Amino acid sequence: VQLVESGGGLVQPGGTLSVSCVASGSLFNFYSMGWYRQVPGKQRELVATWSNDGHTQYAESMEGRFTVSGDNAKSTIYLQMNNLKPEHTAVYYCYLRQGYLETYEYWGQGTQVTVSS
């Protein structure tokens, strides 16, 4: 399984940015995808998750500002980020988890999101 993120970049404070992640390869009938973010010197933290049965979940601090969605037919997950602040600057990583008796986890290469004027 390969994950390719896109859509990161520079945005001004208060702006909106969307990132996406496309999965390819051998996908199970059920899988979940999500986003983590990481800033230098800190641990990677969960942003939001989406599973291909439509269930979504957010880290408490992200809810209301970030919206996660997905397209099962395209094996793609999206993250829309609204009213961004400089503290949202981070590398955003996409992941995919699938498996039944054993869980397999895959990560994308990350996409940089910078919020700055």
N, C-alpha and C positions, 0 to 999 in steps of 0.2 A: 504494500500500500504506500502510495506517495501522496503527500499533501503539499499544495502550492498556495501560498498566501499572496494576496495583492491588495493594493489600495491604500497602503500607508503613505505617509508624507508629512508635510508641514501644514499646520492649520493655525489660524489666529485664535486667541482666547475667545470663547463664546461661539466658536464655529462648530461645524458638523463635519464628520468624516466617516466614511464607511470602508470597512475592510472585508475581504471575502477569502474563502479557502475552498479549493477544489480537491476532492479526493479521487484517486484513481487506483486501479488494481483490483484485487480480490476482496470485495466487500460482502459481508454477511447480510442476511435479510434484515437483521436488526443491528444497529450500531448507534453510537452517540458521538457527537463532536462537540467541541467547545473551544473557548478562548482562555488563555492565561496571559498575564503580562508580567514583565520583569524590568526592573530598573537596576543599574549597576550597584552592586553591593547588597542587594536585597534578594530575598527568596522570590521565586516565581509565585504569583498569586492568581487565584481563580477569578475570572471575570463572569463568564456565563457558559451554560451548556445547552445543547439542543440534541434531542434524539429523533430518529426518523419516524417515530410514532407521534411526533408533534409536541412532545413534552419539553418545556424549557425551565431553566432554573438559573437564578442569578446570585452572585455574591451580594450580601446585604448592602454593601457600600456602593454597588454598581447599579442597583435597581432604580429605575426612574430616569436615569440618564442614558443608559445603554440599552439597546434592543437587539436581541439575538433572534435570528430566523434561519430557516434552512429550506432547501429544495431537494427532496429525496431523489427525484428524477435526474437531477444534475449532480447529486452527491456533493452539494455545496452548502456551506454555512456562511452566514453574513453577520456582521456586527456593525450596527449603526451607533455612532457615538455623538451625542448632542451636548451643546453648551459646554464644550471642552475647556478644561483649565490646565495650566502648566503642570500641575501634579499628575495629570493623566499621561504625560510624556513617558513612554516606555517602549520596549519591544513587545509586540503582541504576537503570541504563538498560538497556532491552531493545533488541536490534537484530535485524534479519533480513537475510540475504544470499541472493540468488538470481541465476541467470543462467548462460548457457552461453558464448557468445563474449564477452560483456561481463557484468561483475558489477554488480548493483544492490544498494545498501545503504540501509536505512531504520532510523530510530531513533525510539524512543518519547520521551515528554516527561520521563521519569524519575520515580521515586518515592522519597521520603525515608525512610530507615531510621535511627532514632535509638536507640542502646543506652545507657540511662542509668537510674540508680536515683533 
